[in-house]
Amino acid sequence: MRVCWAFLAVVGTLVSVPLALGAEKGETAEAEQAIRAAMESYVQAFNGGDAAAVAAFWGDTGQYVGPSGERLRGLKAIQEALSGFFQENPGVRLEVSATSVRLVSRDVAVEEGTARVLRPGAVPEELSYIAIHKKQKGGWKLDTVRETALPGRSSPYDQLKDLEWMIGDWVDQGEGATVETACQWTKNKSFITRTFRVIVGDQVDLEGTQVIGWDPQARRIRSWVFDSDGGFGEGRWTRKGNTWIVETDHVLPDGGKGTSVNVFNYIDENSFTWQAVGREIDGERLPDIEKVTVVRKQP
């Protein structure tokens, strides 16, 4: 289940709360102050990755409705989803803007606003939300939150253009083998395709195809590779300066499972380095592949 958790965005700069029917001005100000304090603490807990502390701001019967219609009901389900979300997104943070709150009764407040979910190495995710707060014995608690994804503001090319240096033909000449790679854009520059072949002596020992693209739901670059032996795999890309780290999972032709971390380091328009570390097959550790320099083929 995909949980965006922009409802954490029920904090920030709260504008003045209109006077609700049946509520005195003093009650309105008190409610605004209480919600502000509670939700500022909520964001601090969220940015600290503390699922239990974040869940504590929800009521026992709270309900979350995500952008794709997914639903979570009850405090236990919300805390479990938060825990999984923080594990999958280390370092995730939140920014909130254009937040407004109105007190509709002495015990119910409605908040509306937008939020940006910030994941390291990924484009920020922007959402709008409506949150209902209810006053309970322990103070104001989140009762219902509904999120809506804002329209995309960029194309796949906008997300992939930092990899444009890969386009072209490349070669890695080793002692026992030569690896040739050809990279090109698909139509509309929505994906990058990389075809490769490993040549040993005068024979092609292995060849394959990799597709690199932007996943708008996961908000990150992903890749899929298929080789001539019948194996295939999936990669998740993260950028750190001029270095791209690709965490990969493979299914081998015999059904075995493999994992590795591929590291691409851009040097200049005509060269980059590549290495593979953390290699395992069915839980058994394999030696790392040492860093090699790959150069662009000259016309």
C-alpha positions in Angstrom: 0.0 0.0 0.0 1.3 3.4 -0.9 1.0 6.0 1.9 2.1 9.5 1.1 1.5 10.9 4.6 1.0 14.5 3.6 -1.6 14.6 6.4 1.4 15.1 8.6 1.1 18.4 7.0 -1.6 19.4 9.3 0.7 21.9 10.9 2.7 24.9 10.2 1.5 28.5 9.9 -2.2 28.3 10.8 -4.2 31.3 9.9 -6.8 32.7 12.2 -9.8 30.4 12.9 -13.2 31.8 12.1 -15.6 32.0 15.0 -17.7 28.8 14.9 -21.4 28.8 15.7 -21.8 28.3 19.4 -18.2 28.9 20.2 -17.0 32.0 22.0 -14.0 34.0 20.9 -11.9 32.8 23.8 -12.7 29.1 22.9 -11.8 29.8 19.3 -8.4 31.2 20.2 -7.8 28.4 22.7 -8.6 25.8 20.1 -6.3 27.4 17.5 -3.4 27.5 20.0 -4.0 23.9 21.1 -4.1 22.6 17.5 -1.0 24.7 16.5 1.0 23.3 19.4 -0.1 19.7 18.8 0.6 19.7 15.1 3.9 21.4 15.4 4.9 18.5 17.7 3.4 16.1 15.1 5.7 17.4 12.4 8.7 17.2 14.6 7.9 13.6 15.4 7.4 12.8 11.7 10.7 14.4 10.7 12.3 12.3 13.4 10.9 9.1 11.9 9.1 8.1 15.1 6.1 6.1 14.1 4.7 5.6 17.6 5.0 9.3 18.4 3.3 10.3 15.2 0.5 7.8 15.7 -0.2 9.2 19.2 -1.7 12.3 17.6 -4.4 10.2 16.0 -7.7 9.2 17.6 -8.4 5.5 18.2 -10.9 5.4 15.3 -8.9 7.7 13.0 -9.1 7.1 9.2 -6.7 8.0 6.5 -7.6 8.1 2.8 -4.7 8.4 0.4 -4.4 9.9 -3.1 -5.1 6.5 -4.8 -8.1 5.8 -2.6 -6.3 3.5 -0.2 -7.7 3.5 3.3 -6.4 2.9 6.8 -8.8 2.6 9.7 -7.8 2.6 13.4 -4.8 3.6 15.4 -3.0 0.3 15.0 -3.2 0.2 11.2 -2.0 3.8 11.0 1.0 3.2 13.2 2.0 0.0 11.3 1.8 1.9 8.0 3.8 4.7 9.4 6.5 2.3 10.6 6.8 0.7 7.2 6.8 4.1 5.5 9.7 5.4 7.6 11.7 2.2 7.0 11.2 2.5 3.2 12.0 6.2 3.2 14.8 7.0 5.6 15.4 10.7 6.0 12.0 11.7 4.6 10.8 15.2 5.7 7.8 17.5 5.4 7.1 21.1 4.4 3.7 22.7 4.8 2.2 25.8 3.2 -1.1 27.6 2.7 -2.7 26.0 5.7 -6.1 27.1 7.0 -8.3 26.0 9.9 -11.9 26.6 10.8 -13.7 25.6 14.0 -17.1 24.2 13.0 -18.1 23.4 16.6 -16.5 23.5 20.1 -15.1 19.9 19.5 -14.5 19.8 15.7 -12.0 21.7 13.5 -11.4 21.3 9.8 -8.0 22.0 8.2 -7.1 22.4 4.5 -3.8 23.0 2.9 -0.9 21.7 0.7 2.2 19.7 1.7 5.5 18.7 0.2 6.9 15.3 1.1 10.7 15.4 0.7 12.6 12.2 0.1 16.4 12.2 -0.3 17.5 12.0 -3.9 13.9 12.3 -5.2 11.7 15.1 -6.5 9.4 16.5 -3.8 5.8 15.2 -3.9 3.1 17.8 -3.7 -0.4 17.1 -2.3 -3.5 18.9 -1.0 -5.3 17.6 2.0 -8.4 18.0 4.3 -8.0 17.0 7.9 -10.7 16.8 10.6 -9.6 17.3 14.2 -11.7 16.2 17.1 -11.3 17.4 20.7 -11.0 14.4 23.1 -9.9 13.9 26.7 -6.2 13.9 25.6 -6.7 17.0 23.5 -7.2 17.6 19.8 -6.7 14.4 17.8 -6.8 13.7 14.1 -10.0 11.9 13.1 -10.0 11.8 9.3 -7.5 12.9 6.7 -8.0 12.8 3.0 -5.1 13.5 0.5 -5.2 14.4 -3.2 -2.2 14.4 -5.5 -1.6 17.7 -7.2 -1.2 17.6 -11.0 2.3 16.7 -12.1 4.4 19.7 -13.0 7.2 18.0 -14.9 7.8 15.4 -17.6 9.7 12.1 -17.4 12.5 13.9 -19.3 12.7 16.6 -16.6 13.5 13.8 -14.1 15.9 11.9 -16.3 17.8 14.7 -17.9 20.6 14.5 -15.3 21.4 11.1 -16.9 21.6 12.5 -20.4 25.4 12.1 -20.3 24.9 8.4 -20.7 23.5 8.7 -24.2 25.9 7.3 -26.8 28.2 4.3 -27.3 30.6 3.1 -24.6 33.3 0.5 -24.1 35.1 -1.2 -21.2 38.1 -3.1 -22.4 39.2 -5.6 -19.7 41.9 -8.3 -19.6 39.6 -11.2 -20.5 36.5 -9.5 -21.9 35.1 -6.4 -23.6 31.8 -4.8 -22.6 30.1 -2.6 -25.2 27.1 -0.5 -24.2 24.8 1.7 -26.4 22.4 4.2 -24.7 19.6 6.1 -26.4 16.4 8.0 -25.7 13.0 6.5 -26.5 10.4 8.6 -28.3 9.6 11.8 -26.3 12.6 11.1 -24.1 10.4 9.3 -21.7 12.9 6.5 -21.1 16.5 5.6 -21.6 17.4 2.2 -23.1 20.8 0.7 -22.6 21.8 -2.4 -24.7 24.9 -4.2 -23.7 27.0 -7.2 -24.8 29.9 -9.0 -23.2 32.5 -10.2 -25.7 35.0 -12.9 -24.7 37.6 -13.6 -27.4 35.6 -13.3 -30.6 32.3 -14.5 -29.2 29.4 -12.7 -27.6 29.1 -14.4 -24.2 26.1 -12.4 -22.8 23.9 -9.5 -24.0 20.9 -7.7 -22.6 18.7 -4.6 -22.4 18.1 -2.2 -19.6 15.3 0.4 -19.5 15.7 3.4 -17.2 12.6 5.5 -16.3 10.9 7.8 -13.8 8.3 6.2 -11.5 5.8 9.0 -10.7 4.2 7.0 -8.0 7.4 6.0 -6.1 8.8 9.4 -7.0 12.2 8.1 -8.0 14.2 6.7 -11.0 13.9 3.0 -11.5 15.3 0.5 -14.0 14.6 -2.9 -15.4 17.1 -5.2 -17.0 16.8 -8.4 -19.0 19.7 -10.6 -20.2 20.1 -13.3 -22.9 20.5 -16.1 -20.3 16.9 -15.5 -19.1 17.7 -13.5 -16.0 16.0 -10.2 -15.1 16.2 -7.5 -12.4 15.0 -4.2 -11.1 17.0 -1.2 -9.8 16.2 1.8 -7.6 18.4 4.9 -8.3 19.7 7.5 -5.9 21.9 10.4 -6.8 24.7 11.9 -4.6 26.5 14.6 -6.5 28.1 13.1 -9.6 27.5 9.6 -8.3 24.5 7.4 -9.0 23.8 4.4 -6.6 21.6 1.7 -8.0 20.2 -0.9 -5.5 19.3 -3.9 -7.6 17.4 -7.2 -7.1 17.8 -10.0 -9.6 16.0 -13.2 -10.5 18.5 -15.7 -12.0 17.7 -18.1 -14.8 17.6 -21.0 -12.3 15.2 -19.1 -10.0 17.8 -18.0 -7.6 17.7 -14.5 -6.1 20.6 -12.0 -6.3 21.2 -8.5 -5.0 23.9 -5.9 -5.6 24.6 -2.2 -5.5 25.9 -0.7 -8.8 27.8 2.6 -8.5 28.1 4.9 -11.5 30.4 7.9 -11.1 30.4 10.6 -13.8 33.9 11.9 -14.6 33.4 13.9 -17.8 31.4 13.7 -21.0 33.7 10.9 -22.3 34.2 8.7 -19.2 32.7 7.3 -16.1 33.5 4.6 -13.6 31.4 1.6 -12.6 31.6 -0.9 -9.8 29.4 -3.5 -8.1 29.4 -4.0 -4.3 27.3 -5.9 -1.8 26.8 -8.8 -4.2 24.8 -11.8 -2.9 23.2 -14.8 -4.4 20.6 -16.6 -2.3 22.1 -15.0 0.8 25.7 -16.0 0.0 28.2 -13.1 -0.3 30.2 -12.7 -3.5 33.3 -10.7 -4.0 32.9 -7.0 -5.1 33.6 -6.1 -8.7 36.4 -3.5 -8.6 36.0 -0.1 -10.1 36.5 0.1 -13.9 36.7 3.0 -16.2 34.3 3.1 -19.1 35.0 5.4 -22.1 32.9 6.8 -24.9 33.5 5.3 -28.3 35.0 7.8 -30.7 33.5 8.2 -34.2 
